[in-house]
């Protein structure tokens, strides 16, 4: 199976690449492919892929890539569904007051809960919902529409800040990804929370 992964050198990206035996196209600066500069090259790779792991995050790139991949695959009218797996955040479900409380009311120096990060993840969530709904209304077509899958992460892999909080381990993350990749049922949304 051919798969594309953005953010291939990130902790999550490396974990996925090391665990799954796919024919990988790795997208990030470390591998010499950057966004949006190499968008045409990536678009060509998308045409020949079955899975797209949407991890890299800066500006609105995750939402833009989700839209691009979905439309390329939808225009191909594939017989079997292809999967776009985007990585969001549970922070979009939290109230601002809770976020501030978790950060000792530090208004301007929060690591992962800054408003720009939250805005990016909210846009990803909105874009995902649009394509999920298009998929759900497309059953009268004679081909399989792409599947947009959003995995929302909380604390994942390790904790340096607020180390007393629980987190999702590498094994738990791989189990969840394996579940959505290999399941024949369309699982559109998955939130990873701790035990």
C-alpha positions, 0 to 999 in steps of 0.5 A: 500500500502506498501512503503519504505522510506530512510531518514525517520527521515529527515524533508522531510521524516517525512512530507511524513510519517505523510501525507501518510497512507501507510504501512511504512518501515522506513530506517534510523539510528533512526529506526535501519536500516542503509545503506549499512549495512542492504542492504539485509534486505532492499532488502527483504522489496523491494520485497514486496513493491509498492513505494520506497521514495529515500531521504537519501543522503550520498556518492552515496547511492541514485544512488545505491538504485535506481539501486537496487530497479529498478532491484529487481522490474524489475526481479519480472515482476510485472503486475502494475508499481511500483514507485521509487521516488528519491529526487534530486536538482535544483542546478544541473541545475545552473551554478557554477557562479550563485551558487557562486553569491548566496553565496556571492562568498564564495568558500569553505563554501557553505551549500548545494551547495558544489561540493560533494553534486552537484556531488551526485545529478548529479549522481542521475540524470544520474542514473534516466535518464538511468532507465527512458530510459529503462522504455520507451524502454520496452513496448514490454515486457509483464509486467510493468517496474518500474517507476523512478521518480525524483523530483528536489527540490530547497529551501524547507520547511524553509530557514535559509540561504539567508532567503530572497529567496522564498521556497517550502512549506510543502503543496506544496511539499505534493501536488507534491508527491501526484500528482506523487504517485496517477497519472496513467500517468508515470511522470518521472521528476518534478521540484519544484520551487516557485511561 
